[in-house]
Amino acid sequence: MNRTMRLVAGSVFVLGMTSPAFAQNPNFIDTTRATPNAISGSDTLNKVMDDLLLQLPLSGGINTYFGCGSSCGERQLAGSPSSGDGANNGCTPSDGNGAPEANPGCQEISGMSRPLQSGICDDDPNFPGSTNDQAEGLAFCADGLVILGNNDSIGAYGTDAASCAAYFASSTTPNTGNQFPDRGVGALRNSGTLASGYQIADWKDVIRLVYTGCTNADGTCANTTNRVTRCGSAVRREVVENWGNLFQGVACSQSGGCPSGLVRAFRRDDASGTTGVFLELIGVAFNVSTNITSRADVVSGIPRAITPMPANLSFCDGGDIEGVIPTNFGPSGEAAFDLGDPIRTACLAEDDICARDGRLGLVRAIRSTDTATVAQAYPDYQCKRLFAYQQYINAALNICPDGTKTSAGRCRFPYYEDGAFRTFNCIANQRSASPAAPAGTDGRSYNFVVHADDGTVSFADLNRRLPVTAYWRHNMAVLNNSALANGKVLTAADVVCQESDATRNIGCLTANSKCTLGYAGREAAFNNSQPTVHLSNEPVKLNGFPPSGEAVSAGSYPFSRLLFMNASRGFENIMEDCKNRGGTKAYCEDQVRIAQEFFTVGQPGNVLGDICSNAGFIPLPAALCVGAQGSAGCGAPSSQPLSACAIDARSYDSLVNN
C-alpha cells in the first residue's frame, strides 16, 4: 500500500553513568529519547525537515524528523514531553512541574510554525532559578494558511459566467510550489446581508461563524461563555446550511453545487501551532477557562474534560476527542453527544468514521497520526461481521462506540479473520454493527478506536483512560458498504487518504470529499507526494487574493505567517547545552549543522531555499533573527537583524576537554 514514509531511525544509544558528559555536567540527567537519532517539531515542516536531513552532510546523530507539532517541539526543548506527544518523542525524566531547570531538555533546536512561547522561560540549565533571556529563532520562510475545498465545490460560485467556464476548463491544472493563480472562483464572502438581516462585515465573519460560532458583534469572543448556544445559533445555521452564504459571485452552472450546504469543516488539532495562528488571525481570543476548566471532570465516573491545551478555546467541536466518544448520559443511560458541535450532519458515503447515529459534528479536528506504526494508524483490512469482547473502559454505562453497555469494562469490537489469522486492527463498514447494537447503528463508529492486532486499545491518557481517537481515518480507503460485504483485504487501489501528518491529510480529505472545507498550511494545497490531491482541491480567495507567493510575501494575502527554526537558549549555545545534557557528539554536531543551513538561507550553496519552494513555502531573501513570542515575557529581543544572532562555533571535543 502507498503510505507517506519517514526516514529510518538509526541505532539506539543509551547514556550510561560512565558517559564523559556526567563528569562535566553536575546537573546531568538521562534525556535519552525513545528514538535517540530523532528531532521533533512542527508537522507543517515535515517535508522541509525530511528533505533537509537527506541533503545535508551530517554526522549520523540525527536522521529522523517527527512532526508532532510546534507545541510538542517546544516541550522537547523544555524537557517536558506530555503523554500525548507519542512514544517516539518523549525523553525521561520529564520536567512536569515547570520549576527552574535542572533538566536541560531533549534537544536544543526545533522547527516550529511560530516563535517560542512562555514554556521556555525557565529553561536555563546553566543558571537554575533564573529566567531564560537567550531563547531565539530564525524566520526562514513565509507560509500562507489556506482554506480549501474540493474543485467542484469551490467552483460553485465565480466572478462571472466567463470565469466559471474558464475554471472548469482547467480546474485540474496543478498548483505549483509558489503560485496559486486566481482562477476566478472560490471568493469567500466578505460583504452582504443574509436573509436573516445579519450583516457580513469582512472575510473573517464567515470563518468565525463556521469554526467558532462567534459573530462580528462578539468581538474576540472572550466573554461568550456558552459554546453550545452560540454554535447552534440561527445565524450560524443560516451560513453553513447554504453554500451560497459562504461565497460570493454568480452561481456556476458547471458545478454540482452543495444543496445541503457545508457538510464538514476540518481543522488542525488543539496542540497545533497552526491552530493558534488561525485563531489569532480571525480575531478569536484564547479563553481556556471558559472552554475547559469550567466543565466538570467526570460524569458518573467517565472522563468528561479533555487534557487542557492552550489552543482549545472556542472551536464549536469543543476539543479533539469530543462529539464522538460519549461523555454524557441521559436518564436511561443512553449516550449523548452534547459536548461536540451542536450542528451535526449526516456522514458522507466516503467517510470511514462516523458516530453511531450516522452523523458527525460539523467541525472536526484532524491530528497527525500518533500511533506506534503507520499500519496501526491505517489498517490493511476491512472487518468482517465477526465480534468479540475486548477490554475498553471500566464503567457499567453505554460507553461502547456502538452505544451498548460495557461488560466488565469490555466492548464488542469487530475483527477480520482469514483462516487462523485474526486481527482487530481493521476498519468496519457502515453496515457492520454488532447484532447487539441498537437498530440503525452505524458500524463506522468502531473506527475511532485504535487497536493492535490482538485487540489491545491505544489510550492517550492512561490515568483517565481516554482512548486515542483516530480522526485521521475520515476517508482512508474505499470500503465495500454493500449489505453483503463481509470483510476484505484493502489493496493499493483502495487507498484514499493515508498521510501521516495532518496538513497533508486535510488537503487530501478536502480534495476527496465534496462540500467540505479545511484549513491548514499552504502545503495542503500543494503536495508532490500525492499529485492527485492538488489536482482536486482549490484554496479559496481571502479579500480577493489567492495564496500566491507574491501575495503571501507582500502580506496582502491575510493568512500569511513566518516559519521558524528555534533554539531553546540561543544558537550560540547549541553545542554547549547539547554536550551538558549528555548528548552524543554526532547529535550535537548535527544540530549545529542544521542550524547553519537556516542561517545561510538565500546564500549561494544553501539548499534550504529550494526545499522550501518544493514544499509550497516562500523562501525569505535572508533569515530574520527573532526572540521568543512577545507574550512569553522572556527570551531575546522580539526582532533583530540576522547579525544579532550567532551560531555556536565551539567544537564538541573542545568543550569536553575544557
Residue pairs with C-beta under 8 A, 6 or more apart in sequence:
1 378
1 380
1 490
1 491
1 492
1 495
1 498
2 492
2 495
2 498
3 374
3 378
3 498
3 500
4 374
4 498
4 499
4 500
4 501
4 504
4 529
6 50
6 64
6 65
6 66
6 500
7 50
7 53
7 54
7 63
7 64
7 65
8 63
8 64
9 35
9 37
9 38
9 63
9 64
10 37
10 60
10 63
10 64
11 37
12 36
13 32
13 36
13 37
13 584
14 32
14 36
15 21
15 30
15 31
15 32
15 582
19 28
19 582
20 656
21 28
21 579
21 580
21 581
21 582
21 583
21 656
22 28
22 582
24 579
24 580
24 655
24 656
25 579
25 580
25 581
25 582
27 102
27 103
27 104
27 125
27 128
27 580
28 580
28 581
28 582
29 93
29 102
29 103
29 104
29 581
29 582
30 92
30 93
30 582
31 79
31 91
31 92
31 103
31 104
31 105
31 106
31 581
31 582
31 583
32 91
32 92
33 88
33 89
33 90
33 91
33 106
34 87
34 88
34 89
34 90
34 91
35 64
35 66
35 88
36 584
36 587
37 60
37 61
37 62
37 63
37 64
37 587
38 62
38 63
38 64
38 65
38 66
38 88
38 89
39 49
39 62
39 64
39 65
39 66
39 107
39 109
39 110
39 591
39 594
40 65
40 66
40 67
40 68
40 72
40 73
40 76
40 85
40 89
40 106
40 107
40 110
41 49
41 65
41 66
41 67
41 68
41 70
41 72
41 73
41 76
41 110
41 111
41 112
42 67
42 69
42 70
42 73
42 110
42 111
42 112
42 113
42 273
42 274
42 563
43 67
43 68
43 69
43 272
43 368
43 501
43 502
43 503
44 67
44 70
44 113
44 143
44 273
44 274
44 503
44 521
44 523
44 563
45 65
45 67
45 111
45 112
45 113
45 563
45 615
46 65
46 67
46 501
46 503
46 504
47 523
47 529
47 611
47 614
47 615
48 111
48 141
48 563
48 608
48 611
48 612
48 615
48 617
49 65
49 67
49 111
50 65
51 611
51 614
51 615
52 594
52 597
52 607
52 608
52 611
53 62
53 63
53 64
53 65
53 594
55 607
55 611
56 593
56 594
56 597
56 607
57 593
58 586
58 589
58 590
58 593
58 594
59 585
59 586
59 589
59 590
59 593
60 586
60 590
61 583
61 584
61 585
61 586
61 587
61 588
61 589
61 590
61 591
62 586
62 587
62 590
62 591
62 594
65 111
66 86
66 88
66 89
67 368
67 501
68 85
68 86
68 89
68 368
68 370
69 269
69 271
69 272
69 273
69 368
70 110
70 112
70 113
70 114
70 272
70 273
70 274
70 276
71 271
71 272
71 273
71 309
71 310
71 311
72 81
72 82
72 85
72 89
72 271
73 110
73 111
73 112
73 566
74 110
74 112
74 116
74 117
74 119
74 120
74 566
75 81
75 82
75 85
75 119
76 85
76 89
76 91
76 105
76 106
76 107
76 110
77 105
77 106
77 107
77 108
77 109
77 110
77 116
77 120
77 123
77 566
77 568
78 95
78 105
78 119
78 120
78 123
78 568
79 91
79 94
79 95
79 101
79 103
79 104
79 105
79 106
79 123
80 94
80 95
80 96
80 98
80 103
80 119
81 89
81 90
81 91
81 94
81 106
82 307
83 460
83 461
83 462
84 271
84 307
84 370
84 460
84 461
85 370
86 370
87 372
90 106
91 106
93 103
94 103
95 101
95 103
98 119
98 122
99 122
100 122
100 124
100 128
100 129
100 130
101 122
101 123
101 124
101 125
101 128
102 125
102 128
103 125
104 123
104 125
104 577
104 580
104 581
105 123
105 125
105 568
105 577
105 581
107 578
107 591
108 567
108 568
108 569
108 573
108 574
108 577
108 578
108 583
108 588
108 591
109 565
109 566
109 567
109 568
109 571
109 574
109 591
109 594
109 595
110 565
110 566
110 568
111 563
111 564
111 565
111 566
112 137
112 273
112 563
112 564
112 565
112 566
113 143
113 272
113 273
113 274
113 277
113 521
113 561
113 563
113 564
114 273
114 276
114 277
114 561
114 564
114 629
115 137
115 564
115 566
115 626
115 627
115 628
115 629
115 632
116 135
116 136
116 137
116 566
116 568
116 627
116 628
116 629
116 632
116 635
117 310
117 628
117 629
117 631
117 632
118 628
118 629
118 631
118 632
118 633
118 634
120 132
120 135
120 568
120 628
120 632
120 634
120 635
121 131
121 132
121 135
121 628
121 632
121 633
121 634
121 635
122 131
122 132
123 132
123 135
123 568
123 569
124 130
124 131
124 132
124 134
124 569
125 569
125 577
125 580
125 581
126 577
126 580
131 634
132 568
132 569
132 634
132 635
133 634
133 635
133 636
134 569
134 570
134 572
134 573
134 635
134 636
135 566
135 567
135 568
135 569
135 570
135 627
135 628
135 632
135 634
135 635
135 636
136 566
136 567
136 570
136 571
136 625
136 626
136 627
136 628
136 635
136 636
136 645
137 564
137 565
137 566
137 567
137 625
137 626
137 627
137 628
138 564
138 565
138 566
138 571
138 595
138 598
138 599
138 623
138 624
138 625
138 626
138 642
138 645
139 562
139 563
139 564
139 620
139 623
139 624
139 626
140 563
140 564
140 565
140 598
140 601
140 608
140 612
140 619
140 620
140 623
141 562
141 563
141 601
141 612
141 617
141 618
141 619
141 620
142 552
142 553
142 560
142 561
142 562
142 563
142 617
142 618
142 620
143 521
143 522
143 552
143 560
143 561
143 562
143 563
143 617
143 618
144 522
144 547
144 551
144 552
144 557
144 559
144 560
144 561
145 274
145 277
145 278
145 281
145 519
145 520
145 521
145 522
145 559
145 560
145 561
146 180
146 519
146 520
146 521
146 522
146 524
146 525
146 539
146 540
146 547
146 559
147 188
147 207
147 517
147 518
147 519
147 539
147 540
147 542
147 559
148 154
148 506
148 507
148 510
148 517
148 518
148 519
148 520
148 524
148 525
148 537
148 538
148 539
148 540
149 186
149 510
149 515
149 516
149 517
149 518
149 537
149 538
149 540
150 510
150 511
150 512
150 513
150 514
150 515
150 516
150 536
150 537
150 538
151 171
151 172
151 511
151 536
151 537
151 538
152 171
152 255
152 256
152 514
153 243
153 255
153 256
153 257
153 258
153 514
153 515
153 516
154 185
154 186
154 537
154 538
154 540
155 164
155 167
155 168
155 171
155 185
155 186
155 252
155 254
155 255
155 538
156 185
156 243
156 244
156 247
156 251
156 252
156 255
156 256
156 257
156 258
157 185
157 186
157 187
157 243
157 244
157 247
157 248
157 249
157 250
157 251
157 252
158 164
158 167
158 184
158 185
158 186
158 249
158 250
158 252
159 184
159 185
159 187
159 249
159 250
160 184
160 249
160 250
161 250
161 252
162 184
163 183
163 184
163 185
163 249
164 184
164 185
164 250
164 252
164 253
164 254
164 255
165 254
166 183
166 184
167 183
167 184
167 185
167 252
167 254
168 252
168 254
168 255
170 183
171 183
171 538
172 535
172 536
173 535
174 531
174 534
174 535
175 181
175 525
175 526
175 534
175 539
176 526
177 526
177 549
177 613
177 614
177 615
177 616
177 617
178 548
178 549
178 613
178 616
178 618
179 548
179 549
180 525
180 526
180 539
180 546
180 547
180 548
181 546
181 548
182 541
182 545
182 546
182 548
183 538
183 546
185 249
185 252
185 538
186 247
186 538
186 539
186 540
186 541
187 247
187 248
187 249
187 540
187 541
187 544
188 203
188 206
188 207
188 246
188 247
188 248
188 540
188 541
188 542
189 200
189 203
189 205
189 206
189 245
189 246
189 247
189 248
190 200
190 202
190 203
190 205
190 248
190 543
190 544
191 200
191 201
191 202
191 248
192 199
192 200
192 248
193 199
193 200
194 200
194 235
194 238
194 239
194 245
195 238
196 234
196 235
196 238
198 215
198 235
198 238
199 216
200 206
201 216
202 216
202 543
203 542
203 543
203 558
204 216
204 281
204 282
204 283
205 215
205 216
206 239
206 245
206 246
207 282
207 519
208 214
208 215
208 216
208 221
208 282
208 283
208 284
209 215
209 235
209 236
209 239
209 240
210 236
210 239
210 240
210 246
210 262
210 265
210 362
210 363
210 517
211 265
211 267
211 282
211 315
211 316
211 363
211 519
212 221
212 230
212 231
212 279
212 282
212 284
212 314
212 315
212 316
213 227
213 230
213 231
213 232
213 233
213 236
213 314
213 316
214 221
214 224
214 230
214 284
214 314
215 230
215 233
215 235
218 224
218 230
219 283
220 283
220 284
220 285
221 230
221 284
221 285
221 287
221 314
222 285
222 287
222 290
224 230
224 290
224 314
225 290
225 294
227 290
227 291
227 314
227 316
227 318
228 338
228 342
230 236
231 316
231 341
231 342
231 343
232 342
232 343
236 316
236 343
237 343
238 245
239 245
239 246
240 246
240 261
240 262
240 265
240 343
240 362
241 260
241 261
241 262
242 261
243 257
243 258
243 259
243 261
243 262
243 515
244 251
245 261
246 262
246 517
247 540
251 257
256 514
258 514
258 515
260 345
260 515
261 515
262 362
262 515
262 516
262 517
263 345
263 346
263 348
263 362
263 513
263 514
263 515
263 516
264 345
264 348
264 360
264 362
264 363
264 364
264 513
264 515
264 516
264 517
265 362
265 363
265 364
265 516
265 517
265 518
266 364
266 365
266 366
266 474
266 506
266 509
266 510
266 516
266 517
266 518
266 519
267 275
267 278
267 315
267 317
267 363
267 364
267 365
267 366
267 518
267 519
268 274
268 275
268 278
268 365
268 366
268 502
268 503
268 506
268 519
268 520
269 275
269 320
269 365
269 366
269 367
269 368
269 471
269 502
270 306
270 309
270 311
270 312
270 319
270 320
270 365
271 309
271 311
272 311
272 502
274 503
274 519
274 520
274 521
275 311
276 286
276 310
276 311
277 561
278 519
278 559
279 286
279 311
279 313
279 314
281 558
281 559
284 313
284 314
285 313
285 314
286 310
286 311
286 313
287 313
287 314
288 308
288 310
288 312
288 313
290 313
290 314
291 312
291 313
291 314
291 318
291 319
292 305
292 306
292 308
292 312
292 319
293 308
295 304
295 305
296 304
296 305
297 303
297 304
297 305
298 304
299 327
299 328
299 329
300 329
300 395
300 397
301 395
302 326
302 327
302 329
302 393
302 395
302 397
302 399
303 327
303 461
303 464
303 465
303 466
304 327
304 328
304 339
306 312
306 319
306 320
306 321
306 322
306 466
307 460
307 461
307 466
312 319
312 320
315 363
315 365
316 341
316 342
316 343
316 361
316 362
316 363
317 323
317 340
317 341
317 361
317 362
317 363
317 364
317 365
318 339
318 340
318 341
319 339
319 365
320 365
320 367
320 469
320 471
321 460
321 466
321 469
322 339
322 340
323 337
323 339
323 340
323 341
323 344
323 355
323 360
323 361
323 364
324 337
324 340
324 353
324 355
324 360
324 445
324 448
324 469
325 399
325 401
325 448
325 466
325 467
325 469
326 335
326 336
326 337
326 398
326 399
326 403
327 338
327 339
328 335
328 336
328 338
328 339
329 335
329 336
329 397
329 398
330 336
333 397
333 398
333 405
334 398
334 403
335 356
335 397
335 398
335 399
335 403
337 344
337 355
337 357
337 361
340 361
341 361
341 362
341 363
342 361
343 361
343 362
344 355
344 359
344 360
344 361
344 362
345 359
345 360
345 362
346 358
346 359
347 354
347 355
347 358
347 359
347 360
347 430
347 442
347 444
348 513
348 514
349 481
350 475
350 478
350 496
350 512
350 513
351 360
351 444
351 474
351 475
351 513
352 427
352 444
352 447
352 473
352 474
352 475
352 476
352 477
352 479
353 360
353 444
353 445
353 447
353 448
353 470
353 471
353 473
353 474
354 360
354 430
354 442
354 444
354 445
354 447
355 442
355 445
356 401
356 402
356 403
356 433
356 437
356 438
356 441
356 442
356 445
357 440
357 441
357 442
358 440
358 442
364 471
364 474
365 471
366 471
366 472
366 474
366 502
366 505
366 506
366 509
366 518
367 471
367 472
367 502
368 472
368 500
368 501
368 502
368 505
369 377
369 378
369 472
369 500
369 501
370 460
370 468
371 377
371 450
371 458
371 468
371 470
372 458
374 498
374 500
375 425
376 425
376 450
376 451
376 452
376 458
377 450
377 470
377 472
377 473
377 498
377 500
378 472
378 473
378 476
378 477
378 498
379 423
379 425
379 426
379 427
379 490
380 489
380 490
381 416
381 423
381 425
381 426
381 427
381 487
381 488
381 489
381 490
382 416
382 426
382 427
382 428
382 429
382 477
382 479
382 480
382 485
382 487
382 488
382 489
382 490
383 414
383 415
383 416
383 426
383 427
383 428
383 429
383 432
383 446
383 487
384 414
384 415
384 416
384 417
384 432
384 486
384 487
385 414
385 432
385 486
385 487
386 414
386 415
386 416
386 417
386 487
387 412
387 413
387 414
387 415
387 434
387 435
388 412
388 413
388 415
388 424
388 455
389 407
389 410
389 411
389 412
389 413
390 410
390 411
390 413
390 424
390 451
390 455
390 456
390 457
391 409
391 410
391 455
391 456
391 457
392 399
392 400
392 406
392 409
392 410
392 411
392 413
392 449
392 457
392 467
393 399
393 406
393 409
393 465
393 467
394 406
394 408
394 409
394 465
395 406
395 409
396 405
396 406
397 405
397 406
398 404
398 405
399 405
399 406
399 411
400 406
400 411
400 412
401 411
401 445
401 446
401 448
401 449
402 411
402 412
402 433
402 434
402 437
402 438
402 441
402 443
402 445
402 446
403 437
403 438
403 441
403 445
404 411
404 412
404 434
404 436
404 437
404 438
412 434
412 436
412 437
413 424
413 446
413 449
413 451
413 455
414 424
414 426
414 428
414 432
414 434
414 443
414 446
415 422
415 423
415 424
415 426
415 455
416 422
416 423
416 426
416 487
417 487
422 453
423 453
424 451
424 452
424 453
424 454
424 455
425 451
425 452
425 453
426 451
426 487
427 447
427 473
427 476
427 477
427 479
427 490
428 443
428 444
428 446
428 447
429 443
429 444
429 479
429 480
429 481
429 485
430 442
430 443
430 444
430 479
430 481
431 443
431 481
431 482
431 483
431 485
432 443
432 446
432 485
433 441
433 442
433 443
433 445
434 441
447 470
447 473
448 467
448 469
448 470
448 471
448 473
449 457
449 467
449 468
449 469
449 470
450 457
450 458
450 467
450 468
450 470
451 457
451 458
452 458
457 467
458 467
458 468
459 465
459 466
459 467
459 468
460 466
460 467
460 468
460 469
472 499
472 502
472 505
474 497
474 509
474 513
475 496
475 497
475 508
475 509
475 512
475 513
476 495
476 496
476 497
476 498
477 490
477 494
477 495
477 496
477 498
478 493
478 494
478 496
479 485
479 494
480 488
496 508
496 512
497 505
497 508
497 509
497 512
499 505
499 507
499 508
499 529
499 530
502 520
503 520
503 521
503 523
503 524
504 523
504 524
504 527
504 529
504 530
504 533
506 518
506 519
506 520
506 524
507 518
507 520
507 523
507 524
507 525
507 527
507 530
507 533
507 534
507 537
508 527
508 530
508 533
509 516
509 518
510 516
510 517
510 518
510 524
510 537
511 532
511 533
511 534
511 535
511 536
511 537
512 536
517 540
518 524
521 616
522 547
522 552
522 616
522 617
523 615
523 616
523 617
524 537
525 534
525 537
525 538
525 539
525 547
525 616
526 534
526 615
526 616
527 533
527 534
527 616
528 614
539 546
539 547
542 557
542 558
542 559
543 556
543 557
543 558
545 551
545 556
545 557
545 558
546 557
547 557
547 559
548 557
549 618
551 557
551 560
552 560
552 618
553 560
553 618
562 620
562 624
563 617
564 626
565 594
565 595
565 598
567 573
567 574
567 595
568 577
569 577
570 636
570 645
571 595
571 599
571 645
571 646
571 647
571 648
572 645
572 646
572 647
572 648
573 648
574 588
574 591
574 592
574 595
574 647
574 648
575 588
575 589
575 591
575 592
575 648
575 650
575 651
575 652
575 655
576 648
576 650
576 655
578 587
578 588
578 591
578 652
579 588
579 652
579 655
579 656
585 652
585 653
588 652
589 652
592 647
592 648
595 647
596 647
597 606
597 607
597 608
598 608
598 623
599 623
599 642
599 645
599 647
600 606
600 608
600 623
601 608
601 609
601 612
601 619
601 620
601 622
601 623
602 609
602 619
602 620
602 621
602 622
602 623
603 622
608 619
609 619
612 618
612 619
613 619
622 642
623 642
624 639
624 641
624 642
625 636
625 639
625 640
625 641
625 642
625 643
625 644
625 645
626 636
626 638
626 639
626 640
627 635
627 636
627 637
627 638
627 639
627 640
628 634
628 635
628 636
628 638
629 635
630 638
636 644
637 644
